[in-house]
Amino acid sequence: MINNESEATNSLKTVSILATNYDLGEFGSLTNNLILSNLGDSANFKGALTLAYGFNLTDSLSSFIEYYANQSEEVWNGAWDTGLGYLVNEDLLLDLSLGYDLSRDVDSSFVSVGFSYRF
């Protein structure tokens, strides 16, 4: 096998993802992902997770809040983000989100603007 740095490797790397989505009716939805992988240089498995709660404010305006974490060595690093989505029409969604890293070692935040279009 050849890895992403064009180096030969004799080991098989895997990623396992368990994804669930819970419809909470008029209260929104809850989505989570549990991830286990051994894609790094070591043979040890690393974990990651996401937990997101989304809800509609109006027929065209929605919001979400999400917590996510990943394992770096033996330490778990967590972060959160939140955002708004505006449904322009049935095929176009505009979104704005912002987030913050909860790790004591990393001081980072972000603001993101995007769109999704269905063909």
N, C-alpha and C positions, 0 to 999 in steps of 0.2 A: 504494500500500500504506500501511497505518497501522501504526506500531510499537506496543509495549506502553505507551508514554506518550501515545498518541493523537495523535502527530505524523505528518505525511505524510512518506513517504520514497520515493525512486525507485529504490532498490537492492534487489536480491534477496539475502537472507541465507540461509546454509545451515549445516547441521550434518551431518557424516559420522561414523558410528560403525562401527568394525570390532570385533565382539565374538566372543570364542572361549572355549570351555570344553573342558578336557582332563580326561578321566576317568583317574585314576591308580590305579584299582582299590582295593585295600585301603589304599593310602597316601593316599587322599582325592581332591581335585580342584583344578585350577588354572584360574582364570578371569581373562581380561584384556579391557580395553576400550581402544581407541585412538580418540581423538576429535579432530576437526579442525573448527573453526567460524570464522565471521566475523560473529558476532552483535553485536560491540561497535560503537562509534561509528566506528572506522577501517575501512578496506577490507582491512587485514592479517588473515591467518588466525592463530588462536590454537590451541594444542594442549592436550590433557589425556590422562591415562592412569590406569588402575587395574590393579593386579595383586593377586589374592587367592588365598590357599591355604586350603582348607577340609578338615576331616577329622572323622570320627566318633570320639568317645571311648567311647561305649556305643551301644546301639540307640536311646536317647532323648536322649543328650547329645552335642552337636557343638560344634566350635570353629572359628575362622578367624583369620587375620591378613592384613591388607591394606595395601598401599602405594598412595598415589594422589598425583598431582601435576597442577598446571595452570599455564599460562603467563600471567603478568601482565606486560604490556609485553614486555621481552626477558628477564625473569627467570623461572625455573621455581621454584615453591613446592611443597614436598612435605610429606606428612603420613602418619601410619600410624594404624591402629586394629586392635583385636583384640576378640574377644568370644566368648560362649558362648550356645548355644541349647538349650532344653529342650523336647522334643516331648511335650506333655501327652497328646495323642491324635492320630489321623491328620489332624485338621483344625485343631489349635491348637498354635502354637509360641510360646514365651516367649523373649525374648532380652535380653542385657545386653552392652553394648559400651563400650569406652573408647578414646580416641585422643589423639594429641599432634601439634601442628604442628611440622615440622622446620625451618621458615624462621627465619633469624636476625633478621628484622625483626618477626616476629609471635610472641608468646608466648601460645599458647592450648591448651587441652585440653578434653575433654568426657567425660561419662559419659551413657549413654543406656540407657533401659529401654523395651522395646516388645513387641509381639505381632503375630503374623500369623495370620489366620483364613481358612480356605478354606470358601466357601459351597457 
